[in-house]
Amino acid sequence: MIDKIIQTFLLTFIFLYYSIPTLIVGLFISQILIESNIIKKIYFIGKVFTRFANLPEECGIANNNFFY
């Protein structure tokens, strides 16, 4: 039982070890893009993917709000 707990802890640690730095870098880059208004220039890409996937407009709201 202890072995399973230790194995689960190690797998969780490895996952977080690789995930958290990537998330931090991604958030940092996205904030730079938002603050420099580059996102407004590429806003149309989100609309294209929503239409291409044949999704209703409501599904693209999260992407569109991100781009503003």
C-alpha positions in Angstrom: 0.0 0.0 0.0 2.8 2.4 0.9 4.5 1.6 -2.4 1.4 2.6 -4.4 1.2 5.9 -2.4 4.9 6.6 -3.1 4.5 5.7 -6.8 1.5 8.0 -7.1 3.4 10.8 -5.3 6.4 10.4 -7.7 4.2 10.4 -10.8 2.4 13.5 -9.5 5.7 15.3 -8.8 7.1 14.4 -12.3 3.9 15.7 -13.9 4.0 19.0 -12.0 7.8 19.3 -12.5 7.2 19.5 -16.3 3.8 21.2 -16.3 4.2 24.2 -14.0 7.2 25.8 -15.7 5.5 25.4 -19.1 2.3 27.0 -17.8 4.2 29.9 -16.3 6.1 30.6 -19.5 2.9 30.3 -21.5 1.0 32.8 -19.3 3.9 35.2 -19.4 4.1 35.1 -23.2 0.3 35.4 -23.5 0.3 38.5 -21.3 3.0 40.1 -23.3 1.0 39.5 -26.5 -2.1 40.9 -24.9 -0.4 44.0 -23.6 1.3 44.7 -26.8 -2.0 44.4 -28.8 -0.6 41.7 -31.1 -3.6 39.6 -30.2 -6.0 42.1 -31.7 -4.1 41.7 -35.0 -4.6 37.9 -35.1 -8.1 37.9 -33.7 -9.6 36.6 -36.9 -7.8 33.2 -36.4 -10.0 32.3 -33.5 -13.1 33.0 -35.5 -11.9 30.9 -38.4 -11.2 27.9 -36.2 -14.6 28.2 -34.6 -16.4 28.3 -37.9 -14.2 25.6 -39.4 -15.0 23.2 -36.5 -18.7 23.9 -37.2 -19.2 25.0 -33.6 -21.8 27.5 -32.4 -20.7 31.0 -31.7 -21.0 30.4 -28.0 -18.1 28.0 -28.1 -15.8 30.7 -29.5 -16.7 33.2 -26.8 -13.9 32.1 -24.6 -11.4 32.5 -27.4 -12.8 35.8 -28.5 -12.8 37.2 -25.0 -9.2 36.2 -24.7 -8.3 38.1 -27.9 -9.8 41.3 -26.6 
